[in-house]
Amino acid sequence: MSKTAEAEGALETRGIEQVPDHERTAKTRELFPTWVGANISVLLLTMGASLVVAYGLNIWQALVVAAAAPVVAYGLVGLIGIAGKRGGAPGMALSRAVFGQRGNLLPGSLIWVARWGWETINAVTGAYAMLTILDIVFGIRANNVLDMVMLLAFVVATFAISGLGINAVQKCNKYATYVFGVFSVLVLGYLAVNTDWSKVMDHGAGSTAAVITGVGMISAGGVSWIPSAPDFTRYLPRTASSRAIVGTAVGGAGIVVLPMVLMGAVMAVSTPDLASAADPVSFLGEILPTWIAVPYLLIALIGMLLINSMSMYSAGFTAQTLGFRVPRHWAVSVNAVISLVLGGVLMLAATSFMGSFIAFLSLLAVAFSAWVGVFGADMLRRTEYDGRAMADTTRTSAYWYRGGFSPAAVASWAAGLVAGLLFTTSDWFTGPLAKNNVIGEYGLGWVATIVISGLLYTALPKPAVARPAEAAVTDAGPAEAGGTDAGPAEPAEQPAAAGV
């Protein structure tokens, strides 16, 4: 995003250190294609179909879910993204100010592990998209060897984009947004003409609990982006509009989520067995004509590449905050290898992709929400972040607190996480409090996690917030400022950013 620090498309060398003000020249409008790209996923079609097949919703209830989910999830993404313009650093680096240098390793590790699952799901879906294209165009049927070849190709391409850095990711998102929009209109037009609307309209309504649970399922993907939001806003100037940051997140996601979920719900009329399918993509080749299905799958494939590239880009920062003292692009490679291994297991062993995916989403949302509650509550009292203290991982750091931990933050995070799991139901795990109450019945375990961790953190006594150093961040480049992404630099903090 920074055009002054490095040429567009070049390898980004800045890591978790605070971005100096002279490099923070990005525009909030540049965030719009970022959040569009973060949602160009064929999985939204399969999730939309699941609303009808698995949750029993009708088209009007699916419309409510599709409209509400991006507002809920990406409203939170935008709000946490405000911390990026305040602190000029990635989310998990800013998190050190909240949890303490050692305390941050706890949520950081869990979030990093959760990203393995999310990147694995995306990689597998991308591989299935390539396999479907080969089947439609060349009649080549999938087998175990071809599955692994396509998975490897997808992961390598993902690593190449995410390794280059934010400029490459942003540029790819920009062009993908335009192309995706064109082909989505074609698909919508085809469905409008060829769908048996009497079957769609005659589908019975589901329960209110199923509607709310559906909102949670669709929102879970967005919730996974919340800790990463500052990663994409850290190049914004401190004067950037907080309202615009939230608006571009909700608008960019909504313009994709709403039509794709609805398309999936309509397609479910022709694919009632989708919820039990091992492959979440091939149904597109059965529903759409070849001249639409192939280019649309190619665009969906690009979208999955971009989503995984953004996720691995952020995962590189998380790995650095956990102590991996390697350049960001090499930290990214760790997640690439893990997603390759886990993706192979999923493609070879899973019998129901959607069942595994929905179970994963329910646990993923809780894992991220515990951090969101604490970090979000802390943002209400903290409008500035000390760059030197974030970079200093020793006892001299202002964010060392008590033995490297902020007791209030760590305790609140742990309590929220445990409480959320107690109320959560999935195919893999069912909490003891997940039945006979509104929270469990409505699939609100992740919401309970945010509320409990946030309120507890607000109530508990917290370590004093040390005043940042008064010296201004140097105007030197990354190397002159004290380091590159191979190790944290130590720029001084600037004056507080404007409030929300």
C-alpha positions in Angstrom: 0.0 0.0 0.0 2.9 2.4 0.6 4.1 3.9 -2.7 6.9 5.9 -1.1 8.7 3.1 0.7 8.9 0.5 -2.0 7.9 0.0 -5.6 4.4 -1.4 -6.1 4.5 -5.1 -6.5 8.1 -5.4 -5.1 9.0 -7.7 -2.2 7.8 -6.1 1.0 10.6 -6.1 3.5 8.8 -4.5 6.5 7.8 -6.9 9.2 6.1 -6.4 12.6 7.9 -3.1 13.4 5.8 0.0 13.5 5.5 1.8 10.2 6.9 5.3 10.3 4.6 8.2 9.4 6.2 9.1 6.1 5.4 5.7 4.7 1.8 5.8 5.8 0.3 7.2 2.6 -2.4 4.7 1.9 -6.1 5.6 1.2 -9.1 4.1 3.0 -10.7 3.4 -0.4 -7.9 0.9 -1.1 -9.4 -1.3 1.6 -12.5 -1.9 -0.4 -11.0 -4.4 -2.9 -9.1 -6.0 0.0 -12.4 -7.1 1.6 -14.0 -7.9 -1.7 -11.0 -10.2 -2.4 -11.2 -11.7 1.1 -14.7 -13.1 0.2 -14.3 -14.3 -3.4 -14.8 -17.9 -2.4 -17.0 -20.6 -3.9 -17.5 -21.8 -0.3 -20.1 -19.0 0.0 -22.1 -20.8 -2.6 -21.9 -24.0 -0.7 -22.7 -22.3 2.6 -25.7 -20.6 1.0 -26.9 -24.0 -0.2 -26.4 -25.4 3.3 -28.8 -22.7 4.7 -31.5 -24.4 2.7 -30.4 -28.1 2.8 -29.0 -28.3 6.4 -30.7 -25.5 8.2 -34.1 -25.7 6.4 -34.4 -22.0 5.6 -36.4 -20.5 2.8 -35.1 -17.9 0.3 -36.3 -14.9 2.3 -34.7 -16.2 5.5 -31.5 -16.8 3.5 -31.7 -13.2 2.3 -31.8 -12.0 5.9 -28.8 -14.2 6.8 -26.9 -13.0 3.7 -27.5 -9.3 4.6 -26.9 -9.6 8.3 -23.7 -11.7 8.3 -21.3 -9.2 6.6 -22.6 -6.3 8.8 -21.9 -8.3 12.0 -18.6 -9.9 11.0 -17.0 -7.1 9.0 -18.4 -4.4 11.3 -16.1 -5.9 13.8 -13.3 -6.2 11.2 -13.5 -2.5 10.5 -13.6 -1.5 14.2 -10.5 -3.5 15.1 -8.9 -2.2 11.9 -8.9 1.2 13.5 -6.2 0.0 15.8 -3.9 -0.3 12.7 -4.1 3.4 11.9 -3.5 4.2 15.6 -0.5 2.0 16.0 0.9 1.4 12.5 1.7 -2.2 13.2 0.1 -5.7 12.5 -2.7 -6.8 14.8 -0.7 -9.4 16.7 2.1 -7.0 17.3 -0.3 -4.4 18.7 -1.7 -7.3 20.8 1.5 -7.2 22.8 0.4 -3.9 24.3 -2.7 -5.6 25.6 -1.6 -9.0 26.8 2.1 -8.3 27.6 5.1 -9.6 25.7 4.8 -13.2 27.1 1.0 -13.1 27.6 0.5 -12.4 23.9 2.1 -15.8 23.0 -1.1 -17.5 24.3 -3.8 -16.0 22.0 -1.2 -15.7 19.3 -0.4 -19.4 19.3 -4.1 -20.3 19.2 -4.8 -17.9 16.4 -1.9 -19.1 14.4 -3.0 -22.7 14.8 -6.6 -21.8 13.8 -5.2 -20.2 10.6 -3.8 -23.6 9.7 -7.3 -24.9 9.5 -8.7 -21.9 7.6 -5.8 -22.0 5.0 -6.2 -25.8 4.7 -9.9 -25.4 3.9 -9.2 -22.8 1.3 -6.4 -24.8 -0.3 -8.5 -27.9 -0.6 -11.4 -25.9 -2.1 -8.9 -24.3 -4.6 -7.6 -27.7 -5.5 -11.2 -29.0 -6.0 -11.9 -26.0 -8.3 -8.9 -27.0 -10.5 -10.0 -30.6 -10.6 -13.5 -29.6 -11.6 -12.1 -27.5 -14.5 -10.0 -30.4 -15.7 -13.0 -32.6 -15.6 -15.3 -30.2 -17.5 -12.8 -29.1 -20.1 -10.7 -32.2 -20.7 -12.7 -35.0 -19.1 -9.8 -35.8 -16.7 -11.2 -37.6 -13.7 -9.7 -36.9 -10.2 -7.6 -39.5 -8.4 -5.4 -39.4 -5.3 -2.2 -38.4 -7.3 -3.9 -35.7 -9.2 -5.5 -34.4 -6.0 -2.1 -33.9 -4.4 -0.6 -32.3 -7.5 -3.4 -29.7 -7.7 -3.1 -29.1 -4.0 0.6 -28.5 -4.3 0.1 -26.2 -7.2 -2.4 -24.1 -5.3 -0.3 -23.8 -2.1 2.8 -22.9 -4.1 0.9 -20.1 -6.0 -0.5 -18.9 -2.6 3.0 -18.7 -1.1 4.3 -16.7 -4.1 1.6 -14.0 -3.8 1.7 -13.7 0.0 5.5 -13.8 0.1 5.7 -10.7 -2.1 3.7 -8.7 0.4 0.9 -6.2 0.7 1.3 -4.4 -2.6 1.1 -7.6 -4.6 -1.9 -8.8 -2.6 -3.7 -5.4 -3.0 -3.0 -5.2 -6.8 -4.3 -8.8 -7.3 -7.4 -8.0 -5.3 -8.2 -4.9 -7.3 -8.3 -6.7 -10.7 -10.0 -9.8 -9.3 -12.8 -7.5 -8.0 -13.6 -6.3 -11.5 -13.5 -9.7 -13.2 -15.5 -11.4 -10.4 -18.2 -8.8 -10.6 -18.7 -9.3 -14.4 -19.0 -13.1 -14.1 -21.2 -12.9 -11.0 -23.7 -10.9 -13.1 -23.6 -13.6 -15.7 -24.3 -16.3 -13.2 -27.1 -14.3 -11.6 -28.7 -13.8 -15.0 -28.4 -17.4 -15.9 -30.0 -18.5 -12.6 -32.8 -15.9 -13.0 -33.8 -17.3 -16.3 -33.3 -21.0 -15.7 -34.3 -21.6 -12.1 -37.6 -23.2 -11.3 -38.7 -20.4 -9.0 -41.9 -22.2 -7.9 -39.7 -24.8 -6.1 -37.6 -22.0 -4.6 -40.6 -20.0 -3.3 -42.5 -23.0 -2.1 -39.7 -24.1 0.3 -40.9 -24.0 3.8 -39.5 -21.6 6.4 -37.0 -22.7 9.1 -36.9 -21.7 12.7 -35.7 -18.4 14.2 -32.9 -20.4 15.9 -31.8 -21.7 12.5 -31.7 -18.2 11.0 -29.5 -16.9 13.8 -27.3 -19.9 13.7 -27.0 -19.3 9.9 -25.9 -15.8 10.5 -23.2 -17.1 12.8 -22.1 -19.7 10.3 -21.7 -17.2 7.5 -20.1 -14.6 9.9 -17.5 -17.1 11.1 -15.4 -16.6 8.0 -15.4 -12.8 8.6 -14.6 -13.2 12.3 -11.4 -15.0 11.3 -10.2 -11.8 9.6 -10.7 -9.6 12.7 -7.2 -10.1 14.3 -5.7 -9.4 10.8 -7.6 -6.2 10.2 -4.7 -3.9 11.5 -2.3 -5.7 9.1 -4.1 -4.0 6.2 -4.7 -0.6 7.8 -1.3 0.0 9.3 -0.2 2.0 6.2 -3.1 4.4 6.7 -2.2 7.9 8.1 -3.4 8.6 11.7 -5.9 11.1 10.3 -7.7 8.4 8.2 -11.5 8.3 8.8 -12.5 5.6 11.2 -16.0 5.6 9.7 -14.5 4.9 6.3 -12.4 2.0 7.6 -15.6 0.3 8.9 -17.6 1.2 5.9 -15.2 -0.2 3.4 -14.9 -3.4 5.3 -18.7 -3.9 5.5 -19.3 -2.7 2.0 -16.5 -4.7 0.4 -17.6 -7.9 2.1 -21.3 -7.3 1.6 -21.1 -6.8 -2.1 -19.8 -10.4 -2.4 -21.4 -12.2 0.5 -25.0 -11.2 -0.2 -25.3 -12.3 -3.9 -23.1 -15.4 -3.5 -25.1 -16.8 -0.5 -28.3 -16.1 -2.3 -27.0 -17.9 -5.4 -26.1 -20.8 -3.3 -29.5 -20.9 -1.7 -31.2 -20.9 -5.2 -28.8 -23.6 -6.5 -29.7 -25.8 -3.5 -33.0 -26.6 -5.2 -30.9 -28.6 -7.7 -28.3 -30.0 -5.3 -30.2 -31.3 -2.2 -27.3 -33.7 -1.4 -24.7 -30.9 -1.2 -24.4 -31.0 2.6 -23.1 -34.6 2.4 -20.8 -34.2 -0.6 -17.1 -34.8 -0.3 -16.4 -32.2 -3.0 -17.9 -28.7 -2.4 -17.2 -27.4 -6.0 -18.1 -30.0 -8.7 -21.8 -29.2 -8.4 -21.2 -26.0 -10.3 -20.3 -28.0 -13.4 -23.7 -29.7 -13.2 -25.8 -26.6 -12.7 -24.1 -24.1 -15.0 -23.3 -24.4 -18.7 -19.7 -24.9 -19.6 -19.2 -21.4 -21.0 -20.2 -19.9 -17.6 -18.9 -22.7 -15.3 -15.3 -22.7 -16.5 -14.6 -19.0 -16.3 -16.5 -18.7 -13.1 -14.5 -21.5 -11.5 -11.3 -19.8 -12.7 -12.4 -16.6 -11.0 -13.3 -18.5 -7.9 -9.9 -20.2 -8.0 -8.2 -16.8 -8.2 -10.4 -15.7 -5.3 -9.3 -18.6 -3.2 -5.7 -17.9 -4.0 -6.1 -14.3 -2.8 -7.9 -15.3 0.4 -5.2 -17.7 1.3 -2.5 -15.2 0.3 -4.1 -12.6 2.7 -4.3 -15.2 5.4 -0.8 -16.4 5.0 0.4 -12.8 4.8 -1.0 -12.2 8.3 0.1 -15.6 9.5 3.7 -14.5 8.8 3.3 -11.6 11.2 1.8 -13.9 13.8 4.7 -16.3 13.5 7.1 -13.4 14.0 5.3 -12.3 17.1 5.7 -15.8 18.4 9.4 -15.6 18.1 10.3 -16.9 14.7 13.2 -14.7 13.9 13.1 -15.0 10.1 12.0 -12.6 7.4 8.2 -12.3 6.9 8.1 -14.2 3.6 9.9 -17.2 5.2 7.6 -17.1 8.1 4.8 -17.4 5.6 6.4 -20.6 4.3 5.7 -22.4 7.6 1.9 -22.0 7.1 2.3 -23.0 3.5 3.8 -26.4 4.4 1.3 -27.0 7.2 -1.7 -26.3 4.9 -0.2 -28.6 2.3 0.1 -31.5 4.8 -3.3 -31.0 6.4 -5.0 -30.4 3.0 -3.7 -33.7 1.8 -5.2 -35.4 4.9 -8.6 -33.7 4.3 -8.8 -34.5 0.6 -7.8 -38.2 1.1 -9.7 -38.9 4.3 -12.8 -36.6 4.6 -16.1 -38.1 3.6 -18.2 -34.9 4.0 -16.5 -31.7 3.2 -19.3 -29.4 4.3 -19.9 -31.3 7.5 -16.2 -30.9 8.4 -16.2 -27.3 7.3 -19.2 -26.2 9.3 -17.8 -28.0 12.4 -14.5 -26.2 11.9 -16.2 -22.8 11.5 -18.1 -23.1 14.8 -14.8 -23.7 16.7 -12.8 -21.2 14.6 -15.2 -18.4 15.6 -14.7 -19.1 19.3 -11.0 -19.3 19.0 -10.8 -15.8 17.4 -13.6 -14.2 19.4 -11.8 -14.6 22.8 -9.0 -12.3 21.5 -11.5 -9.9 19.9 -13.3 -9.3 23.2 -10.2 -8.4 25.1 -8.5 -6.4 22.3 -11.7 -4.6 21.5 -12.4 -3.6 25.1 -8.8 -2.4 25.4 -9.3 -0.1 22.4 -11.9 1.8 24.4 -9.1 3.0 26.7 -6.0 3.0 24.5 -5.7 5.3 21.5 -1.9 5.0 21.1 0.7 2.3 21.0 4.4 2.5 21.9 6.4 1.3 19.0 9.6 0.8 21.1 7.7 -1.1 23.8 6.1 -3.4 21.2 9.5 -4.2 19.7 11.3 -4.7 23.0 10.6 -8.2 24.2 12.8 -8.0 27.3 12.0 -6.9 30.8 12.7 -3.3 29.9 9.6 -3.1 27.8 6.7 -0.9 28.9 4.5 -3.8 27.9 6.3 -6.4 30.2 3.7 -5.8 33.0 4.0 -8.6 35.5 6.5 -11.2 34.4 5.6 -10.5 30.8 1.9 -11.0 31.3 -1.1 -8.6 31.7 -3.1 -10.7 34.3 -6.4 -9.0 33.4 -6.0 -9.6 29.7 -4.8 -13.2 29.9 -7.5 -14.2 32.5 -10.3 -12.5 30.5 -9.1 -14.2 27.3 -9.0 -17.7 29.0 -12.4 -17.3 30.7 -14.1 -16.1 27.5 -12.5 -19.0 25.5 -13.7 -21.6 28.0 -17.1 -20.1 28.3 -17.6 -20.0 24.5 -16.6 -23.6 24.1 -19.1 -24.6 26.8 -21.9 -23.2 24.7 -20.7 -24.4 21.3 -22.1 -27.3 19.3 -20.3 -29.0 16.4 -19.8 -32.4 14.8 -16.5 -32.6 16.5 -17.3 -31.1 19.9 -20.4 -30.3 22.0 -20.1 -28.2 25.1 -22.0 -29.2 28.3 -24.0 -25.9 28.2 -24.8 -26.1 24.5 -28.4 -27.3 25.1 -31.5 -26.1 26.8 -30.5 -22.4 26.6 -30.8 -19.6 24.1 -27.0 -19.2 23.6 -26.4 -22.8 22.7 -29.7 -23.3 20.7 -29.0 -20.2 18.6 -25.3 -21.0 18.0 -24.1 -17.9 19.9 -21.1 -19.4 21.6 -18.8 -17.1 19.7 -20.9 -14.1 20.7 -20.8 -15.1 24.3 -17.1 -15.4 24.0 -16.7 -11.8 22.9 -19.1 -10.5 25.5 -17.7 -12.4 28.5 -14.0 -11.7 27.7 -14.7 -8.1 26.9 -16.8 -7.4 30.0 -14.4 -9.3 32.3 -11.4 -7.3 30.9 -13.2 -4.1 31.5 -14.0 -4.9 35.1 -10.6 -6.3 36.1 -7.8 -4.0 37.3 -5.2 -3.5 34.6 -1.6 -2.6 34.6 -0.9 1.1 34.1 -0.6 2.2 30.5 2.9 3.6 30.1 3.2 6.9 28.2 4.9 6.4 24.8 8.3 8.0 24.2 8.0 11.6 23.1 10.5 11.3 20.3 9.1 11.1 16.8 9.5 8.1 14.6 12.5 8.5 12.5 12.1 9.2 8.8 14.8 6.7 7.9 13.9 3.6 5.9 13.4 0.2 7.6 17.1 -0.7 7.8 18.0 2.7 9.1 15.2 2.7 11.6 16.6 -0.3 13.4 15.8 -3.4 11.4 13.9 -5.2 8.6 11.3 -7.8 8.9 14.0 -10.3 10.0 13.8 -8.7 13.4 11.7 -5.9 15.0 12.8 -2.3 14.6 12.5 0.1 17.5 10.9 3.3 16.2 9.6 5.7 18.9 5.9 6.3 19.2 4.1 9.3 17.8 1.3 11.3 19.3 -2.0 9.6 19.9 -4.3 8.9 17.0 -7.7 10.4 16.7 -10.5 8.6 18.5 -13.1 6.5 16.8 
